[in-house]
Amino acid sequence: MSAERAERRRAWAAVAPALVWTCAFFVVPFAIMAAMSLWQRQGREVVRVWDLSNYHAFFSKPHLVGALWNSLEITLAVTAISVALAYPLAWIIAELVPRRFQRLALMLAVLPFWTSYVVRSYAWTLVLAKNGVLNQVLLGMGAIAEPLEISATRTATVIGFVHFFVMLLTLTIYANLLQLPPNYRRAAADLGAGPLRVFWHITLPLTLPGVMVGAFLTFVLCIGDYITPQILGGNSELVLPQVIMLQLGRGADLPMAAALSIVLMAVVTLAWLGCARWLRLERA
Amino acid sequence: MNRLLPVAAWGYALALYGFIFLPVAVLVLFSFQDGRLPIPPFDGPSLKWYSQVWGDRKLMAALGNSLAVAMLSSGVAVALGFLAAWGLARGRLWGTRAMQGLITAPLTVSYLLIGLGLMISFNLSGIGPSLVTVGIGHAVINTPLCFAICFASMGDHQVNIERAARDLGAREWQVLGLVTAPMLMPAILAAFALSVTFSWDEFIIAFLLSRFDVTLPVEIWSLLRSGLNPKTNAAGSVVFLISVAVVLVAEIVVARRRA
């Protein structure tokens, strides 16, 4: 009995540092940020009046609400395109590549993942610039007459994002396909289903929960990212993280930045609630 | 149909691999550019931009800062994550699920918000931005990761070995340090390597929580203000090389431990 109590005390002692750390540097800062979103900037001071004026300002200023819409549109487009591109690649690696080369194929597919985030976006500006690689190659081939104006547009942001998330989703979807027991597919094939029908009626539905998890991860990471839209997207259509960072520049308005962050957080939470049905399916 | 499918599949895979490698290939290729712009035509190879990176004292200082922050913050994250995983896997504690949820909660929040929350809090409590605050931020994002990795590899079979060590008179720190940690070394090393690469790459938290001494991604960020420049290519290629080296070493270490 006392041995068990000693064991429990040891366990508490081991867990405590991480708990204290997470509270001190994650929970408390978040609470402070939430509190600050209710305060106000007046001149260069932050005044601790408690009201919703920052949120009111958010919903009444078109450029702020517009940033939220831009964020949502870009994020949804990126999520859909990335899943559509990554699924076939993951399927090819899992089904067509010989077993012993699969790990290598996967490692190659995610190798550029390890370039730093900032550098990766910069590399895309090199590719997409008006006199960059893509335009010069296409012009040289005679595929286009005029250089494409992709750099500093929403398209460039989406391309940069899709590049990153295709790698991430290939990994997660591949892991999912691998867990699939082959028996169902064999049974369907024995009963006369062609490869496309097997895929449509067996493989796809069974991997859907995993795909949803990956898609949700994409959504969360994409909507919170500042670097890719800042480097690739130009200044015409700002997204929410860019607007948040703008509040920190000259004449810093920390309460407004905090309020916008809470809005971002709320969007992610809503998305989670929306996906929860599918996200939970995985456990069942 | 059956003959067409593989052809289409391989074509598709090839195209997508091309898309995935395109920016990295362009980045590395034009880091060897001889001219002043990293765009075609390529007139190299030349190593002059690498020697410029090597001679850039700010970049080199940032590289050192990044390494230090990555190592120390990952050390803290692994220690916290490993201890918590051990405690939650071994003792049947009240509220285990809630504690698990709390420790992994930072995984679900974007780095921007974590960085902003810390920045505001440090600001209010009068703690100035420095490499220490950056390290704290990175340990916050990496602790849940280390916890999850260690927790997943804690098995029940190890409990008996720990009990045996205790029965033979080992003190608690000896059990942890000489028995449990060595048994879990692959997971601990994997967690550490992953943390190092995440911290090494991380921009937004480092940007928000540093001022005079900065990490490499922040320094590269300020290089971007000069527009397209082969020097940025060279710096980016060096960062890429180091990350890949860390990943490969981790792969090899883990694979060898498993074998």
Interface residues (C-beta under 8 A of the other chain):
Chain A: E7 R8 R10 A11 W12 A13 A14 V15 A16 P17 A18 L19 W21 T22 C23 F25 F26 V27 V28 P29 F30 I32 M33 M36 L85 P88 L89 I92 I93 L96 M107 L108 A109 L111 P112 W114 T115 S116 Y117 V118 V119 R120 Y122 A123 W124 T125 L126 V127 A129 N131 G132 V133 Q136 V137 H163 V166 M167 G194 P195 V220 L221 I223 G224 D225 Y226 I227 I231 P241 I244 M245 L248 L254 A257 A258 S261 L264 M265 V268 W272
Chain B: M1 N2 L5 P6 A9 W10 Y12 A13 L16 Y17 F19 I20 F21 L22 P23 V24 V26 L27 F30 P38 I39 P40 A79 L80 G81 L83 A84 W86 G87 L88 R90 G91 R92 L93 M99 L102 I103 A105 P106 T108 V109 S110 Y111 L112 L113 I114 L116 G117 L118 I120 S121 N123 L124 I136 G137 A139 V140 T143 F147 E172 T197 W200 D201 E202 F203 I204 L208 L216 P217 I220 W221 L224 L228 T232 N233 A235 G236 V239 F240 S243 V244 V247 E251
